[in-house]
């Protein structure tokens, strides 16, 4: 594949117009949208509107006249179509970790005769931490974590397991699970399933309802482009909502919060998953960021994502100077999410050199160089140029400069 072929793909790209809806410098190649999405113009404008008008002028009246109080439900309903979820099953609130704790406690309470939470060895550590915290709180007789290698998940599904907790797209390798198949196998054993959609929402077509998913969490700041620390979301299937009782009985989860009753009465439906006061600025920004998805067909988005990754991988494989990069992601695009990762002993330094030369990728310990492909704003020519720059850095040894080895707090 040559540069003319690449430029032709950009001309035929049905999503090319989407890049103009983001704040991005033309000379910057952003391959880290799987960690923090780019800023949509709609989100930038909404941030100013909330601060200057809704907060600055309308003040506390905005809870009613600008419908701040309804934002958690409204934003959840905007996300729902991207996940294949019917209305009434999503709410936006808190962080993935807090929401995961709510769902773990809820699911374990629904399976009191069992105590095992099953997960995989290389799941995102924060998810495992939440299980460890719940186990310490409740005691191992009520909650115990069992972690296995990915290849052993199916064999570990038995009647001792209460909850299967998995991340749909692995944060490090990008490997994608068969959500439908694993959910079905778990249900055959009476196991509830919690899916972490952090690297799926907004990048991979999902069908939570059709696949009979029980529970899911996800964040708003990666492919959904909601900004740093954007609120997360919870999905709970309609069939479970009358049975669930989440443990964080906060004010906003009360059935009638402004009655100020001394006794807690949980709200019905998804409202019961609320806890504290919604972070209005960040939630309003997330709501505005979702505008960019309104006319997007998720299978079309996925196809571009796969094509970007395939070209990136092919260009690297064709460059013999990049032979020292070892692929840790699945070789086939249908087996991975919207990212590709390589291992290299100097991965951190290479990543810093790339950033210094206008290509923003990221590093994951101990030796993984990770590239994300956000189809809404990434161009095919960005792929071509990024591989050229990567090749030049490694060939020239530029990454050996000591300044690129000084690790910062955030890697």
N, C-alpha and C positions, 0 to 999 in steps of 0.2 A: 504494500500500500504506500503510495507516494502523497506528497502534499496536495497535489491537484485532486486526488480522490477525497482527501480530508475536507478540502474546501467545498467540494461538491456535496458532501454530506451536510455541511452547514447550510448550504443553499436549500436543501430539501427538508431540513429539520422543521417539522410542524410545531415544535415547541420553542423555536428560536426567538419568537417575539417576547417570550416570558422574561428573558434576561433584562429587558428594558424596564421591568417592574421592580428591579432590585437596585440598591445602591452599591455599585461595584466599579472599581477603577478598571479601565480597559486593559492596562498593562499588568494586572494582577491575575494570577491563576489560582483559584481557590479550590483546593482539593481536600477541604476539611469540613464540608457541610454535614458530614456524618457525626461531627462533634459539636459544632455551633453553626447553625444556618446563617446565610447572608441576610442583610437587612432589607425587607421589602419596603418600597416607598410608601405603601399604604400603612405599614406599621409605624414608620417614622412620622408620618403626618398625624396618625392617631395619637401618638405619644404627646405631640405638641398640643393637640386639641384637648386631651384629657387634662393636661397640666394647666394650660392657659385658660380654657373655657370652663370645662366641667368642674375642676377643682378651684381654679383661680377666681371664677365668677359665680358659678352656681353653688359652689361650696357643698354643704351637707345635703342640700336639696337634690343633689345628683343621685342619691340613693333611689329616689323615686322618679324624678323627671328625666334622668339619663339612664335609668334602669340598671344602676350598678348592682343592685341586689339580685338581679336575674342573670348576671354574667356567668356564673359557674355552669348553670344549665344551658344557657345559650351557646357558650363556647363548646361544651360537650356535644351539643347537637350539630355544630358545624364540623366537628371532627368525625362524628359517627359515620357519614357516608364513605369516608376514606378507609374505614375499617370494615365495611360490610356489615354495619350494625343498624338496626331499625331504631327509630326514636325511643326515648325513655330509658336508655341503658348506659349512657355515658354522662359523666360529670367532670368538670375541670376543677382541680383543687390541689393544694399542697405539692409535695415532691414525689418522685417515684418511690423513694425509700419509705416515706411516711405512708403513702397509699399501699405499698406492698405490705407493710406491717398490719394495716387495717384488714387487708384481704387474707393474710396468713392467719391472723387471729380468728377472723370470721369463718374461714374454711375449716380450720381445726375444730372449731366449736360445732360445725356441722358434721364432723366425723369423730366424735368424742371417743368412740371405741377403738380408734387408731391413734398412733402418735408420730409416725414417720413423715417427714417432709423430704422428698427425693429431689435431688438436683444433680447437675453435672459438674465435674471437677473444674472446668474452666469457665463456669458461668461468671457473670460480672461480679466481682467481689462484694460490692455493696449489697447485692441481693442475698448473698450467703450470710453477710453480717446481720441482716434483718432476722433471718431464721435463728442465728446464734443468740441474738438478743432476746427473741421470744422464748427460746429454750431456757435461757438463764432466768427469765422472769417467771415462767410457769413451771419450770423443773423438767428434767429430761423424761420423767414418767408421763408427762403430758405432751411434750414436743421434743423430738430428736431429729437432727438432720442426718441424712445419709447422702453422700455424694459418690458418684460413680463416673467412669469414663463415658463419653458419648456413646461408644459402641455397646455399652452394657445397659443403657437405659431401659430398653424393652424387656430384657431379662429380669430387671429389678422391679418391674411392675407386678406387685402381688398384693394380697389382702391385708398386709401389715401397713401399707402406704396409705396415708390420709390425703396427701397433697403432692402432686407433681408440679414443680416450679421450674420453668425453663425460660430462657431468652430466645425469642424466635430467630433472630440473626445474631450470631456470636460477635461480641464487640471486638475481639482481636482478629479472628480469622475471616469473619464474614460468612461462615458456613450457615446455611439456612435449614431449619428443621422442617419436617413434614408435620405442620401443625394439625392438619385434619387427621392424619393417620395416628399420631401419638395421642391426641385427645380421645380418639375412638378406643384405642387400646387401653388407655387409663380408665375410661368409663366402664369398659368390660370388667374391670376389677373393682369397681365402686370407688375409684379415685377421682377427686376433684383436681382440676388443672388451672394453674395461674400462669399466664404468659406475659412476659416482659416484651413490649413492642418498641423499646427505645430506638432500635435501629431498623424498624420496619415501617412505622407510621409515616406516611407521606412519601415512601420510597418503593414499597412492595404492595401489590394488591392483596387485600385480605378479605375474608368472608367469615367473620366471627360468628354470626348467626347461623349460617349454613353449616359451619363446621362444629356447631354445638359447643363452642368454647364456654367455659364457666365464668372465668374472671380474667381480666387483663389490666395491665398498667402501661403507661407510656409517658414520654416527656414531650414538652412543647418547643424545645430549643434546638433540636437537630433538624431533621428534614421539614418540620413544620414551621421553622424560621421565626419562632416566637421571641427570640432574644435571650441573652444570658440569664439563667435562672428562671426562665418562663415556667408557669405552673404546669403540673403534670395532669394526667387524666386517669380515671377509673372506668372500666367496663364491668358491669355485672349483668349477666343474662336475666331477662325478665322472669324466667321460671324460678330463679332463686331469690328474688327480691323480697318476698314475704317471709323468708326464712332467715335472712342475714341479720346479724347484730354486730356492728363494728364496735371496737372497744373505746375509741376516742370520742366520748360523748360531749362534744363541744357545743358552744352556744348556737352556732349556725346549723348544726345538725338537729336541733330541737324542732318539734312539729310546729311550734308557735313561739319563735324566739323572742318576739316583742311583747309576749304576755309575761315574761320574766317570772315564770313559775319556779319554785324551789326544787321541784322534782323533774327529772329528765324524762321526756317522752320523745322517742326517736321519730323523725320525719318518715313519711312513706316514700317508697321508690328510691331513686338515687340521691335524693336530698339528705338521706341519713348518713351519707359518707362525708358530708361537710363537717368541718370542725371549727376553725377560727374564722375571723373576718377575711373575706377574699382580698388578695393583693390587687387592687383595682387597676393601677397603672400597668403592671405587667400582664394582667389578664386581658385588659382592653387592647394592649399591643398584640397579644397572641390572637385575639379575635380578628383584628385587622389584617394580620399576616395571612390568615386562612383564606382571604379574598383571592389570593393568587391561584388557589386550587379550584375555584368555582366552575371554570370551564375546561378542566383537565380530566381526561379519561385515564384512570390509573393504569390500565394495560398499556396504553401508549407511553406513559411515563416510564413504566417498567421496561418496555422494549428499548427505549433510548438509554436507560441506565445500563442494561445488558450490553448494548452496542458500544457505549463508551468504555466499559470495562474490558470488553473483548479486544478493542483496538489498542487500548493501553497495554494490555498483556502481550498482544502480538508484537507491538513495537519494541517492547523490552526483550522479548524472546529473540527477535530478529537482530538485536544489537549485541554482538559477541562481547562487547566491553562491559556489559551488565550481567555477565554470567555468574558473578559472585552473589547476586541477589537470589535468595532461595524463597520460592513461593510457599507461603503457609496457608493461603486461601485455596478453596477448591478450584481446579483448573477450568471446570465447566461453569458458564455464567448462570445456568439455571439452578446451580447448587449453592450460590452465594447471594448475599444481599447487594447493596449498592456500594461496595468497597472491595479493595484488594490489598493484601498485606504481604510483605516480604520480611524475611529475617536477614540480618547482617550484623556482624560484630560491632560495626560502627554506625548502627542505625540512628542513634541520637544525633551524632555529629552530621550525618548526611541530611537529616531532617532540618537541622538548624541552617546548614548551608543552602538548602533549597529555599527556605524562608527568606534568607538573606538575598537570594537571587529571584525573588518574586513568585515563587511557587510554594503555597502554604499547604503542607501535608502535616501529619502528626506522628508521634512516637508513642509506643506502648511497651513498657518494661516486659522482659529485660532487653529485647533486641529486635523489636518489630517496628518496621516502617510502614505506615498505613496511609492509603489514599482513598478518599471518598469521592463519589460521583453523584452530585446533586443535579439531576437532569433539567430542572427548571432554569438554571442559569449557567450551566457549564456548556462550552462549545467544543466541537470536535477538534478545532484547531488548538484549543487549550491543551488537549491530550497530546497532540503532536509536539507542541513546544515544551511541555513539561518533561517529556521523555528526553528530548534533546538536552535540556538543562541538566537533568539527572545524569545523563551519560557524560556530559562535560565535567560535572563536578567529580564523579568517581574516577574518570580517566585522568584528569589533571591532578587528582589527589587534593583538591581544594578543601575537602572536608577534614583533612588532617590538621588544618589550622587550629591551634589550641583554643581559640575563642569559641569554636563550635562545640567543644566538649564540656564547657561550663554549664552544668545543669541548673536550670531555673526551678522555682517552686512548682510551676505548672509545666508538665512535659507533654 
